Each structure stands twice: as structure tokens, then as C-alpha cells.
Amino acid sequence: MERIGVAVVGLGYAGRQHLDAYLKNPAVEVKMVCDTPAACEKIPMSGHFRCVADLKEVIESDDVALVSICTPDYLHCEQALAAINAGKHVFCEKPLATSIPECERIVDAVGRKGVKFLTGQVLRFAPFFISLKKICDSDLIGRVFFAESDYIHDLRPFLHGWRANPATAGDITVGGGCYSVDLLRWIVGDVEEVYATGNKLSATVSPFPVDNVIMTLKFADGAIGKVQITVGCRRPYALNLSIYGTKGTIINDRMFTEQIDGLEDFITLPLAKKSEFQYYDREIDALISSILNNSETPVPAIDGAKTVAVCIAGIEAMKTNRPVRVHSF
């Protein structure tokens, strides 16, 4: 079977992880990577792929069928569109884009060109969260009426390069919040309305408008939720998840359910929980399977767009101090 030609665009942390995963996958062949010469010098060049500085070379290459977009958030839209319009499959790191119009352009282009598109919402590929979703999809905790997730990350050591520039840094509500928002959307369902408030007291040197955000969510099925996003905290990284149902409750790796007679306290679920979730290989396996089997990817462009739309509604709610309806695609 002929292997799928791949190009990785952007050789930062995520790009190097993508590259490593592709090099280990027997179904693909890395044809080129795209970044500055200085960035290329930092990766081991096997001699089997080229490093180019111009995205145009990737887009025009007949050898490349799949492009991984691992560049700063503000570049995702135009680079993804260039690849899609050239008829190439795309793996775009989260967030899909940074605005509603950008998301709409990507969703429309994927529909027109019929390519496979995966949004890099990696938590959906973590065995820990997959197991919790299966529990929620069963009747073990009943109907979900409240859910919350926290994205807690001290980003101060990472405030350099594009993240330190107010013109390119974006908003943590999208850049960080998309993790927790997408996790809740995946487990509970689509969000209809958002209210949010924020402050900037912990990472005051950051270029972000706020460094701590609380969003309250109204889901389409009547459940409500909460997301906290904080990037100036003095504590280790954490991504917490709590799900409250009519028959039980899940708090991270602990569960209580009235379905087990005599249970008086939470039980600890025997699930491995990593401090950070790095499952790029699982994402790539899923995308390759979708390409080979002509099936939908687990996180298509429309899913990435819906998650960004919730975050954008949160930003608008902070500006207007009122609940905001989530844009519908």
C-alpha cells in the first residue's frame, strides 16, 4: 500500500510532537517540514524529508496529501485554507481559528473540497476522558444536570515570541479555554448560551486582556456548566472535570453512584491520569483511518468551530456584561 505523504507546518512544541508521531506511523511518509531555517536546525533531519521555509512549496507539492498545521493560533485559518483549497487533508492544532468568520471559512472550504479535516482537541483521545465519557453515556450517573472543567496553567514561563505580542497572542478564553469547553461539549452536548466574567491580577505582564475567566454555560438539553480558565496561577498544571448526574457524580477519577447498593462514599476509578495529555499518535491514527476508510474524523472542522464559538461568546459576554447566544453553524 502506498504511504500517505505528509508535511508538518510549524516546528514548535506541537509540531515536533506531530513529526515524531508521523515518523513512527507506517501508513505515512513525511515528505517535508515547513519553518524557518533556524527552526529546522533544531530537529534531527533523517534525510528522508526536506525542510522548506515557504508554505507555498508544501501547498504545491504533489507528494504531500496531508498537512499538519502546528503554527501560532492566528495563522491557522489562512494556512488551513491554503491546504484545503489545494485538495489536501488537514490536521489543524487547536484552536481551529480565532474568530467566527475564520471558522466559517474553514467549515465551508472543507465542505466544498471534500477533504478530511481533524481539529486537534487532544482531550478527546485521552483514555482517561474516553472512559469517563463512556460512563456518562451509560446510565451509571443518570442524566447530566451540571458539569464543570478547569484549565489551570501557569503560562508566565511561555510568554515569549508570538505569545508575548499583543497583536498575535489572542485571548486565553479561546487559546486555553478551548480545552475545557470542547471536553464539556463532547461529554454533555452543544452549548446555547454563555455568560462570563474575568480579571487580570495574576499575570499582569501578559498581553492577554484577562488572565482569569469564569464562564457559565447553558447546554441545549437544559444542563448548565462552568469553565474556569486561569493562566497566571501559582500551582502545577491541572485540567479538572466534574460531572453531576441524577444518579451519581464524577469528580476527576472519583465516582459516586446510587446504582451500587450500599455505597456510602466516592470510589476511586482505576484510571491512569496524566498531568498533561499528549496523545498526538492517537489523533494521527484516527485521521489516517478516516482518510483510508473515507469516514468522518472524530473532531471535524464543524466541531472545532462550535468550540471556538462558545469561547467567542464568552469574550463577548465579558465585554457586554450580559449572556450571549452561541453562534450557530
C-alpha positions as CSV (number, residue, x, y, z in Angstrom):
1,M,0.0,0.0,0.0
2,E,1.3,3.4,-0.9
3,R,2.0,5.6,2.1
4,I,0.4,9.0,2.6
5,G,2.7,11.9,2.0
6,V,2.8,14.3,4.9
7,A,4.1,17.8,5.6
8,V,4.3,19.4,9.1
9,V,4.0,23.2,9.2
10,G,5.5,24.8,12.3
11,L,8.2,23.2,14.4
12,G,7.3,24.4,17.8
13,Y,6.4,22.0,20.6
14,A,3.3,20.7,18.9
15,G,4.9,20.5,15.5
16,R,7.8,18.4,16.9
17,Q,5.3,16.0,18.5
18,H,3.4,15.7,15.3
19,L,6.6,15.0,13.4
20,D,7.7,12.3,15.8
21,A,4.3,10.6,15.6
22,Y,4.2,10.7,11.8
23,L,7.8,9.2,11.7
24,K,6.6,6.2,13.7
25,N,3.4,5.6,11.7
26,P,3.9,3.0,8.9
27,A,1.0,4.3,6.9
28,V,2.6,7.7,6.2
29,E,5.8,9.2,4.8
30,V,7.0,12.6,5.9
31,K,7.9,14.5,2.8
32,M,8.7,17.9,4.2
33,V,8.6,20.2,7.2
34,C,8.0,23.9,6.9
35,D,9.5,26.5,9.2
36,T,12.5,28.9,9.3
37,P,16.0,27.5,8.7
38,A,16.8,28.2,12.4
39,A,13.9,26.1,13.5
40,C,14.8,23.3,11.1
41,E,18.3,23.1,12.6
42,K,16.8,22.1,15.9
43,I,15.3,18.9,14.7
44,P,17.1,15.7,13.6
45,M,17.0,15.6,9.8
46,S,16.8,12.0,8.7
47,G,17.5,12.8,5.1
48,H,14.1,11.4,4.0
49,F,12.3,14.7,4.1
50,R,13.0,18.3,3.2
51,C,12.8,21.5,5.3
52,V,11.3,24.5,3.4
53,A,10.6,28.0,4.6
54,D,7.8,28.8,2.2
55,L,4.3,27.3,2.8
56,K,3.7,27.6,-1.0
57,E,6.2,24.7,-1.6
58,V,4.1,22.5,0.7
59,I,0.8,23.5,-1.0
60,E,2.1,23.0,-4.5
61,S,3.8,19.6,-3.8
62,D,2.1,16.7,-5.5
63,D,3.9,14.4,-2.9
64,V,2.0,15.9,0.0
65,A,-1.6,14.7,0.6
66,L,-1.9,15.6,4.3
67,V,-0.7,18.8,6.1
68,S,-0.4,19.3,9.8
69,I,-0.9,22.9,10.9
70,C,1.1,23.5,14.1
71,T,1.7,27.2,13.9
72,P,0.6,30.0,16.2
73,D,-3.2,30.3,16.6
74,Y,-3.6,33.5,14.5
75,L,-2.1,31.7,11.4
76,H,-4.3,28.6,11.5
77,C,-7.1,29.9,9.3
78,E,-5.1,31.1,6.2
79,Q,-2.7,28.2,6.3
80,A,-5.5,25.6,6.7
81,L,-7.5,27.2,3.9
82,A,-4.5,27.1,1.6
83,A,-4.1,23.4,2.2
84,I,-7.8,22.6,1.9
85,N,-8.2,24.6,-1.3
86,A,-5.3,22.7,-2.7
87,G,-7.2,19.4,-2.1
88,K,-5.1,18.3,0.9
89,H,-6.3,16.7,4.1
90,V,-5.6,18.7,7.2
91,F,-4.7,18.2,10.8
92,C,-5.1,21.6,12.5
93,E,-4.0,22.1,16.1
94,K,-6.4,23.7,18.5
95,P,-8.0,26.2,18.5
96,L,-9.4,25.8,15.0
97,A,-9.2,29.6,14.5
98,T,-9.6,32.8,16.5
99,S,-12.9,34.2,15.2
100,I,-16.3,33.2,13.9
101,P,-15.7,34.4,10.3
102,E,-12.5,32.4,10.2
103,C,-14.2,29.3,11.4
104,E,-17.0,29.7,8.9
105,R,-14.4,29.9,6.0
106,I,-12.8,26.7,7.1
107,V,-16.0,24.8,7.5
108,D,-17.2,26.0,4.1
109,A,-14.0,25.1,2.4
110,V,-13.9,21.6,3.9
111,G,-17.5,21.0,2.7
112,R,-16.6,22.3,-0.8
113,K,-13.4,20.3,-1.3
114,G,-14.5,17.1,0.5
115,V,-11.2,16.7,2.3
116,K,-10.7,15.1,5.7
117,F,-10.1,17.5,8.5
118,L,-9.2,16.9,12.1
119,T,-9.2,19.6,14.8
120,G,-6.5,18.9,17.4
121,Q,-8.7,18.7,20.5
122,V,-6.4,16.1,22.1
123,L,-8.5,15.5,25.3
124,R,-11.0,13.5,23.2
125,F,-8.2,11.0,22.6
126,A,-7.1,10.6,26.2
127,P,-8.0,7.2,27.5
128,F,-8.9,8.8,30.9
129,F,-11.6,11.1,29.4
130,I,-12.7,8.4,26.9
131,S,-13.5,6.2,29.9
132,L,-15.4,9.0,31.7
133,K,-17.4,9.7,28.6
134,K,-18.4,6.1,28.4
135,I,-19.6,6.2,32.0
136,C,-21.6,9.3,31.3
137,D,-23.1,7.8,28.2
138,S,-24.3,4.8,30.2
139,D,-27.0,5.1,32.9
140,L,-24.5,4.8,35.8
141,I,-24.8,8.5,36.8
142,G,-28.1,9.2,35.1
143,R,-28.9,12.4,33.3
144,V,-26.3,15.1,33.5
145,F,-27.6,18.4,35.0
146,F,-24.3,20.1,35.8
147,A,-20.7,19.8,34.5
148,E,-17.6,21.8,35.1
149,S,-14.0,21.8,33.8
150,D,-10.9,23.9,34.8
151,Y,-8.0,24.8,32.6
152,I,-5.3,25.7,35.1
153,H,-1.9,26.6,33.7
154,D,0.9,29.0,34.7
155,L,1.7,30.4,31.3
156,R,4.1,33.0,32.5
157,P,7.2,31.0,31.5
158,F,5.8,30.6,28.0
159,L,5.2,34.3,27.4
160,H,7.7,34.9,24.6
161,G,7.6,35.1,20.8
162,W,4.1,35.4,19.4
163,R,2.5,34.8,22.8
164,A,4.2,37.9,24.2
165,N,3.0,40.2,21.4
166,P,-0.4,41.8,21.9
167,A,-1.1,41.7,18.2
168,T,-0.8,37.9,18.0
169,A,-1.3,36.5,21.5
170,G,-5.0,36.3,21.2
171,D,-7.3,35.7,24.2
172,I,-6.9,32.9,26.7
173,T,-10.6,32.3,26.6
174,V,-10.0,30.8,23.1
175,G,-6.4,29.6,23.3
176,G,-6.7,27.9,26.7
177,G,-10.5,27.7,27.2
178,C,-11.0,25.6,24.1
179,Y,-9.6,22.6,26.0
180,S,-12.3,22.6,28.8
181,V,-15.1,23.9,26.6
182,D,-14.5,21.1,24.0
183,L,-14.3,18.5,26.7
184,L,-17.7,19.6,28.1
185,R,-19.3,19.9,24.6
186,W,-18.1,16.3,23.8
187,I,-19.5,14.8,27.0
188,V,-22.6,16.9,27.6
189,G,-23.6,18.4,24.3
190,D,-23.8,21.7,22.4
191,V,-23.9,25.0,24.3
192,E,-26.6,27.6,23.5
193,E,-25.7,30.5,25.8
194,V,-22.7,31.8,27.7
195,Y,-22.1,34.3,30.5
196,A,-18.6,35.2,31.6
197,T,-16.5,37.5,33.8
198,G,-12.8,37.8,34.1
199,N,-9.9,39.8,35.7
200,K,-6.2,40.4,35.3
201,L,-4.5,40.2,38.6
202,S,-2.1,37.3,38.5
203,A,-0.2,37.5,35.1
204,T,-0.3,41.3,34.8
205,V,2.7,41.3,32.4
206,S,0.9,39.1,29.9
207,P,-0.6,40.6,26.7
208,F,-3.9,38.9,27.3
209,P,-7.0,41.1,28.1
210,V,-7.7,38.9,31.1
211,D,-5.7,36.1,32.8
212,N,-8.5,34.5,34.8
213,V,-12.0,33.8,33.4
214,I,-15.2,32.1,34.7
215,M,-17.7,31.1,32.1
216,T,-21.2,29.7,32.9
217,L,-22.7,27.6,30.1
218,K,-26.3,26.7,29.2
219,F,-26.4,23.5,27.3
220,A,-29.0,22.7,24.6
221,D,-30.5,19.9,26.7
222,G,-31.1,22.0,29.7
223,A,-27.9,21.2,31.7
224,I,-25.7,24.0,32.9
225,G,-22.0,24.2,33.4
226,K,-18.9,26.2,34.4
227,V,-15.4,26.6,33.0
228,Q,-12.5,28.3,34.7
229,I,-9.5,29.4,32.7
230,T,-6.5,30.7,34.6
231,V,-3.0,31.2,33.2
232,G,-1.2,33.2,35.9
233,C,-1.8,30.8,38.8
234,R,1.0,29.7,41.2
235,R,0.4,26.0,41.1
236,P,1.0,22.9,38.9
237,Y,-0.9,22.4,35.7
238,A,-4.3,20.8,36.1
239,L,-7.3,20.0,33.9
240,N,-10.2,19.1,36.1
241,L,-13.6,17.5,35.2
242,S,-16.7,17.1,37.3
243,I,-20.0,15.7,36.1
244,Y,-23.1,15.7,38.2
245,G,-26.0,13.4,37.2
246,T,-29.4,12.4,38.6
247,K,-27.9,9.1,39.8
248,G,-24.3,9.9,40.6
249,T,-21.3,12.2,40.3
250,I,-17.9,12.0,38.8
251,I,-15.1,14.2,40.1
252,N,-11.9,13.5,38.1
253,D,-11.0,9.9,38.9
254,R,-13.6,9.5,41.7
255,M,-17.2,8.4,41.2
256,F,-20.3,8.0,43.4
257,T,-23.4,6.3,42.1
258,E,-26.7,5.3,43.8
259,Q,-26.7,2.4,41.3
260,I,-24.3,0.5,43.6
261,D,-26.3,-0.6,46.7
262,G,-24.6,0.3,50.0
263,L,-22.1,2.7,48.5
264,E,-21.5,5.5,51.1
265,D,-18.6,7.4,49.6
266,F,-16.8,8.1,46.4
267,I,-14.9,5.2,44.8
268,T,-11.6,5.8,43.1
269,L,-11.7,4.7,39.4
270,P,-8.6,2.6,38.4
271,L,-7.8,5.0,35.5
272,A,-4.4,6.4,34.7
273,K,-4.5,10.2,34.8
274,K,-1.5,12.1,33.4
275,S,-0.6,15.6,34.4
276,E,-0.7,16.6,30.8
277,F,-2.4,14.9,27.9
278,Q,-0.2,14.2,24.9
279,Y,-1.8,11.7,22.5
280,Y,-0.8,13.0,19.1
281,D,-0.2,9.5,17.9
282,R,-3.8,8.6,18.6
283,E,-5.1,11.7,16.8
284,I,-2.9,10.8,13.8
285,D,-4.1,7.2,13.8
286,A,-7.7,8.4,13.8
287,L,-7.1,10.8,10.9
288,I,-5.3,8.2,8.8
289,S,-8.1,5.7,9.4
290,S,-10.6,8.3,8.2
291,I,-8.6,9.0,5.1
292,L,-8.2,5.3,4.2
293,N,-11.8,4.4,5.0
294,N,-13.3,7.6,3.7
295,S,-15.1,8.2,7.0
296,E,-15.6,11.3,9.1
297,T,-12.9,12.3,11.5
298,P,-13.6,12.2,15.3
299,V,-13.2,16.1,15.5
300,P,-14.2,17.6,12.2
301,A,-13.9,21.3,11.4
302,I,-17.5,21.9,12.4
303,D,-16.7,20.6,15.9
304,G,-13.7,22.8,16.2
305,A,-15.8,25.7,15.1
306,K,-18.5,25.1,17.6
307,T,-16.0,25.0,20.4
308,V,-14.4,28.3,19.3
309,A,-17.9,29.8,19.0
310,V,-18.6,29.1,22.7
311,C,-15.3,30.8,23.7
312,I,-16.0,33.8,21.4
313,A,-19.5,34.1,23.1
314,G,-17.6,34.2,26.5
315,I,-15.4,37.0,25.3
316,E,-18.4,39.0,24.1
317,A,-20.2,38.3,27.4
318,M,-17.3,39.8,29.3
319,K,-17.4,42.9,27.1
320,T,-21.1,43.4,27.4
321,N,-21.8,42.1,30.9
322,R,-24.7,40.0,29.6
323,P,-25.4,36.5,28.5
324,V,-24.6,35.8,24.8
325,R,-26.1,33.3,22.4
326,V,-23.6,31.0,20.8
327,H,-23.2,31.3,17.1
328,S,-24.8,28.5,15.1
329,F,-23.0,26.9,12.2
